[in-house]
Amino acid sequence: MTKKRNRTRPALSLQERLNKFTEDARAAAKKLPAGAERHAMLQKVRDGEAAADIERLLSPPAPQHPK
């Protein structure tokens, strides 16, 4: 018998998860001394910010409620 797939939905939206990732990575990078490891962590922050920008551009606007 095959294993049943876990089909739970994420608690946070993609935008919220990307923002949390970049905040956490930036905080971790601040604790590191200058060097290759810190540079790599800051690159991950920039990648996360770019992904958030792309997701924001590609996602449809929120529905507007009539007044």
C-alpha positions as CSV (number, residue, x, y, z in Angstrom):
1,M,0.0,0.0,0.0
2,T,1.3,3.5,-0.8
3,K,2.0,6.1,1.8
4,K,-0.7,8.8,2.0
5,R,0.6,12.3,1.2
6,N,0.6,15.1,3.8
7,R,-1.6,17.7,2.3
8,T,-1.6,20.4,4.9
9,R,-1.6,24.1,3.8
10,P,1.1,26.4,5.1
11,A,0.0,28.6,8.0
12,L,1.5,31.7,6.5
13,S,1.4,33.1,3.0
14,L,4.4,32.9,0.8
15,Q,5.0,36.6,1.1
16,E,5.0,36.3,4.9
17,R,7.3,33.3,4.9
18,L,9.8,35.1,2.6
19,N,9.7,38.2,4.8
20,K,10.3,36.1,7.9
21,F,13.2,34.3,6.2
22,T,14.9,37.5,5.2
23,E,14.5,39.0,8.7
24,D,15.9,35.9,10.4
25,A,18.8,35.6,7.9
26,R,19.7,39.3,8.3
27,A,19.7,38.9,12.1
28,A,22.0,35.9,11.8
29,A,24.3,37.7,9.4
30,K,24.7,40.6,11.9
31,K,26.0,38.2,14.5
32,L,28.7,36.8,12.1
33,P,32.1,38.4,11.8
34,A,33.0,39.9,8.4
35,G,34.0,37.1,6.0
36,A,32.9,34.5,3.5
37,E,30.2,33.1,5.8
38,R,28.6,36.5,6.4
39,H,28.8,37.4,2.7
40,A,27.0,34.1,1.9
41,M,24.3,34.8,4.5
42,L,23.8,38.4,3.1
43,Q,23.5,36.9,-0.4
44,K,20.7,34.7,0.9
45,V,19.0,37.8,2.3
46,R,19.2,39.5,-1.2
47,D,17.9,36.3,-2.9
48,G,15.0,36.2,-0.4
49,E,14.1,39.9,-1.0
50,A,14.3,39.3,-4.8
51,A,12.0,36.3,-4.5
52,A,9.5,38.4,-2.4
53,D,9.6,41.1,-5.0
54,I,8.9,38.6,-7.9
55,E,6.1,37.0,-5.9
56,R,4.6,40.4,-5.2
57,L,4.7,41.2,-9.0
58,L,3.2,37.9,-10.1
59,S,0.5,37.6,-7.5
60,P,-2.9,39.0,-8.3
61,P,-4.0,42.1,-6.4
62,A,-6.2,41.7,-3.4
63,P,-9.9,41.9,-4.3
64,Q,-11.4,45.3,-3.7
65,H,-14.7,45.4,-1.7
66,P,-17.3,47.7,-3.2
67,K,-18.2,50.8,-1.1
